[in-house]
Amino acid sequence: MPRPAVAVLLLALALTGCAGGDSAGGDGSPSAAPVSTTPTGPFREIEFTGGDDQPRQGRLFGPDDAPVGVVLSHMGSNGDSQDDWMATAEALAERGHRVVTYQRLRPRFQVWQDVVGAVRYLRDHGAERVVVAGASLGAMASLHVALEPSPPTDAVVWVAGVLDSDGMDFEQATVAGLSCPALLITGDGDSYGATEDTRQLHAWLPGSELLVLPTPRHGTDILADGGAPAEQLQTAILDFVDAVATGPASPC
């Protein structure tokens, strides 16, 4: 074969080998896709220390420099998880707030220790104001922490909590000192007794906001059901946190 033809053939073979290099490994199998180091979801996984000095796993939503942080605590039955707050956490983050959710691992009567750790995490990372919010057991844990001087909190959201359960007992004398904004929400036919207890708590806290939704569902089950009650619940929380962010400081 003439030399020019040999050169052309070798060049073609070389180009063919290069073209296949991006799609196959040395054994002819497809190459693994590059591993991305940039989070692709709406949150990043975090670890923080609870009030009992034990580690907790959670998620952080929103900008790292947001001045207002929100702790969302889930309910206490089997199957309840931080996923129940996902849509609300994303919506708060879209409004420019920082949000922590977590997965409860400790006994029910110690869940407030989770809230303590989440509040401290937000404070340690620069949050100027912190709202503690929760549903059912999470609502009770949130109020329990808001009633304590440390760590400092600035507002509380109670969704379908009850006044006496799991070692947390709220009476008029114990809640009277709460001076921060409070949003109290329940369905009008809650079978766990949250309707009556939430109305009672509102009577003890005359400065609180009360929202009674037309639903028999309990806590974040209202969100899971969708429809108008779910939209009203989420909108109320979003607007409340916005008001805390822009209003005068009034620590709990």
Sequence and secondary structure as in RCSB ss.txt:
>XXXX:A:sequence
MPRPAVAVLLLALALTGCAGGDSAGGDGSPSAAPVSTTPTGPFREIEFTGGDDQPRQGRLFGPDDAPVGVVLSHM
GSNGDSQDDWMATAEALAERGHRVVTYQRLRPRFQVWQDVVGAVRYLRDHGAERVVVAGASLGAMASLHVALEPS
PPTDAVVWVAGVLDSDGMDFEQATVAGLSCPALLITGDGDSYGATEDTRQLHAWLPGSELLVLPTPRHGTDILAD
GGAPAEQLQTAILDFVDAVATGPASPC
>XXXX:A:secstr
  HHHHHHHHHHHHHHHHHHTTT  TTSS        S  SSEEEEEEE TTS EEEEEEES TT SEEEEEE  
 STT  GGGGHHHHHHHHHTT EEEEE   S GGGHHHHHHHHHHHHHHTT SEEEEEEETHHHHHHHHHHTSSS
S   EEEEES  SEETTEE  HHHHTT  S EEEEEETT TTSHHHHHHHHHHH TTSEEEEES    TTHHHHH
 HHHHHHHHHHHHHHHHHHHHS     
